[in-house]
Amino acid sequence: MGEVTLQLVKPCTRCSIPSRDPRTGEPSTDPLPALRKFRFDRELRGVTFGENAVIVRGTGCEIQCGAQFRVSLD
């Protein structure tokens, strides 16, 4: 993504923040029960919903909205 290179290092579990109403902070519709049916990871003890990544090149650079990027599976 421009001058930035990220390396995916491991799946991460879904946190509870997306299940909150952003205006009130109160619990909202929770998709977790449906996601648990097909995204539960026993090793991580949770529903995986993303990937943790580390910057391997481009520390301190910005990624612009709409930036072009290339994905490689090395």
C-alpha positions in Angstrom: 0.0 0.0 0.0 2.2 2.8 -1.3 5.4 2.7 0.7 3.9 0.4 3.4 4.3 -3.4 3.5 2.3 -5.4 6.1 2.8 -9.0 7.0 -0.1 -10.9 8.3 1.0 -12.8 11.4 -2.0 -14.5 13.0 -5.8 -14.5 13.1 -7.4 -12.5 15.8 -10.7 -12.9 17.6 -13.6 -10.6 17.4 -13.9 -8.1 20.2 -17.2 -6.9 21.7 -16.9 -3.3 20.5 -18.8 -3.8 17.2 -21.7 -5.1 19.2 -22.3 -1.7 20.9 -24.4 1.2 19.7 -21.8 3.9 18.9 -24.0 6.7 20.1 -25.0 5.3 23.5 -22.4 2.6 24.3 -25.3 0.2 25.1 -25.3 -3.4 23.8 -26.8 -3.6 20.3 -27.5 -6.4 17.8 -24.9 -9.1 18.3 -23.9 -11.2 15.3 -21.6 -13.3 17.4 -23.9 -16.3 17.8 -24.3 -16.6 14.0 -20.5 -16.1 13.4 -19.6 -18.7 16.1 -21.2 -21.4 13.9 -18.6 -21.1 11.2 -15.7 -18.9 12.5 -15.0 -20.3 16.0 -11.3 -21.2 16.5 -10.8 -23.6 19.4 -7.1 -22.7 19.7 -7.7 -19.0 20.1 -10.9 -19.7 22.1 -13.0 -17.2 20.1 -14.6 -16.2 16.8 -11.9 -15.1 14.4 -12.8 -12.0 12.5 -9.6 -10.5 11.2 -5.8 -10.8 11.0 -3.1 -9.2 13.1 -0.4 -7.6 11.0 3.0 -6.0 11.5 4.7 -3.3 9.5 7.7 -4.8 7.7 8.4 -1.7 5.6 7.2 1.9 5.8 7.1 2.7 9.5 6.0 6.3 9.9 4.3 6.5 6.5 0.6 7.0 5.9 -1.8 4.9 4.0 -4.2 7.1 2.1 -7.9 6.3 1.6 -8.3 4.8 -1.8 -4.7 3.7 -2.0 -3.8 0.9 -4.5 -2.4 -2.2 -3.0 -1.1 -5.6 -4.1 -1.6 -8.9 -2.2 1.0 -11.7 -2.4 0.9 -15.1 -0.8 4.6 -15.8 -0.1 
